[in-house]
């Protein structure tokens, strides 16, 4: 077998490898990231549990489409902020940042996650209480 033939067979084997489309790779990374977040932090589980309570309250109160949209945005924003906070904590632990830089980064990410959570809670409660008042 010549060198050219072995190179050609190597090229053919790389061409025939099944490769996922980019959108599917992104979905796989999304799933793995969310599962890693749930496994690594109990606070994400608490956020998810509270979101389920809010969704259940929305079902009981019979929310409209706009109200559901607002609730979903609040829940996903607070979960995304908490995942970002967990990411910053991991990066700060694994890199050679200075002690002060690492602490500042963690404090800023904790503040942003808490701010997103407080805003989400305020808006969610406003929507749910307004709907409860409408029913009574």
C-alpha positions as CSV (number, residue, x, y, z in Angstrom):
1,X,0.0,0.0,0.0
2,X,1.4,3.4,-0.9
3,X,1.7,6.4,1.3
4,X,-0.9,8.1,-0.8
5,X,-3.4,5.3,-0.3
6,X,-3.0,5.3,3.4
7,X,-3.4,9.0,3.6
8,X,-6.5,8.7,1.5
9,X,-8.0,6.0,3.7
10,X,-7.3,8.2,6.8
11,X,-9.1,11.1,5.1
12,X,-12.0,8.8,4.3
13,X,-12.3,7.6,7.9
14,X,-12.5,11.1,9.2
15,X,-15.1,12.0,6.6
16,X,-17.3,9.1,7.5
17,X,-17.4,9.8,11.2
18,X,-20.9,10.7,12.3
19,X,-20.9,14.2,13.6
20,X,-23.7,16.0,15.3
21,X,-25.0,19.2,13.8
22,X,-24.0,22.4,15.7
23,X,-27.5,22.9,17.1
24,X,-27.6,19.4,18.5
25,X,-24.1,19.8,20.1
26,X,-25.4,22.9,21.8
27,X,-28.4,21.0,23.2
28,X,-26.2,18.3,24.5
29,X,-23.9,20.9,26.2
30,X,-27.1,22.6,27.6
31,X,-28.3,19.3,29.1
32,X,-24.9,18.4,30.6
33,X,-24.5,21.9,32.0
34,X,-27.9,21.9,33.7
35,X,-27.3,18.4,35.1
36,X,-23.9,19.5,36.4
37,X,-25.5,22.5,38.0
38,X,-28.1,20.4,39.8
39,X,-25.5,18.0,41.0
40,X,-23.0,20.5,42.2
41,X,-25.3,23.0,44.1
42,X,-28.3,22.5,46.3
43,X,-29.3,26.1,45.8
44,X,-30.2,25.4,42.2
45,X,-32.4,22.6,43.4
46,X,-34.1,25.0,45.8
47,X,-34.7,27.5,42.9
48,X,-36.1,24.7,40.8
49,X,-38.4,23.5,43.6
50,X,-39.7,27.1,44.2
51,X,-40.3,27.5,40.4
52,X,-42.4,24.3,40.5
53,X,-44.4,25.7,43.4
54,X,-44.9,28.9,41.4
55,X,-46.0,26.9,38.3
56,X,-48.4,24.9,40.4
57,X,-49.9,28.1,41.8
58,X,-50.2,29.4,38.3
59,X,-52.1,26.2,37.2
60,X,-54.4,26.5,40.2
61,X,-55.1,30.2,39.6
62,X,-55.7,29.7,35.8
63,X,-53.2,32.3,34.5
64,X,-53.5,33.8,31.1
65,X,-50.8,33.5,28.3
66,X,-49.1,36.8,29.2
67,X,-49.0,35.9,32.9
68,X,-47.5,32.5,32.1
69,X,-44.9,34.2,29.9
70,X,-43.9,36.6,32.7
71,X,-43.6,33.7,35.2
72,X,-41.5,31.6,32.8
73,X,-39.1,34.5,32.2
74,X,-38.8,35.1,35.9
75,X,-38.0,31.5,36.6
76,X,-35.5,31.0,33.8
77,X,-33.8,34.3,34.6
78,X,-33.2,33.4,38.2
79,X,-32.0,29.8,37.3
80,X,-29.7,31.2,34.6
81,X,-28.2,33.7,37.1
82,X,-27.6,31.0,39.7
83,X,-26.0,28.8,37.1
84,X,-23.7,31.7,36.0
85,X,-22.8,32.3,39.7
86,X,-21.9,28.6,40.1
87,X,-19.7,28.9,36.9
88,X,-17.9,32.0,38.3
89,X,-17.3,30.1,41.6
90,X,-15.8,27.2,39.7
91,X,-13.6,29.3,37.5
92,X,-12.3,31.2,40.6
93,X,-11.4,28.0,42.3
94,X,-9.7,26.5,39.3
95,X,-7.6,29.4,38.1
96,X,-4.7,31.3,39.6
97,X,-6.5,34.5,40.3
98,X,-5.3,36.5,43.3
99,X,-7.2,36.0,46.5
100,X,-8.8,39.5,46.4
101,X,-9.7,39.2,42.7
102,X,-11.3,35.8,43.2
103,X,-13.3,37.0,46.2
104,X,-14.5,40.1,44.3
105,X,-15.6,38.1,41.4
106,X,-17.5,35.7,43.6
107,X,-19.2,38.6,45.5
108,X,-20.2,40.2,42.3
109,X,-21.7,37.0,40.8
110,X,-23.5,36.3,44.1
111,X,-24.9,39.9,44.1
112,X,-26.1,39.5,40.5
113,X,-27.7,36.1,41.2
114,X,-29.4,37.4,44.3
115,X,-30.6,40.5,42.5
116,X,-32.1,38.4,39.7
117,X,-33.7,36.2,42.2
118,X,-35.3,39.0,44.2
119,X,-36.6,40.6,41.0
120,X,-38.0,37.3,39.9
121,X,-39.7,36.7,43.2
122,X,-41.2,40.2,43.3
123,X,-42.6,40.0,39.7
124,X,-43.8,36.4,40.2
125,X,-45.6,37.3,43.5
126,X,-47.1,40.3,41.8
127,X,-48.6,38.3,39.0
128,X,-49.8,35.5,41.3
129,X,-51.4,37.8,43.9
130,X,-53.0,40.0,41.2
131,X,-54.6,36.9,39.7
132,X,-55.7,35.7,43.2
133,X,-57.3,39.1,43.9
134,X,-59.1,38.9,40.5
135,X,-60.7,35.6,41.4
136,X,-62.0,36.8,44.8
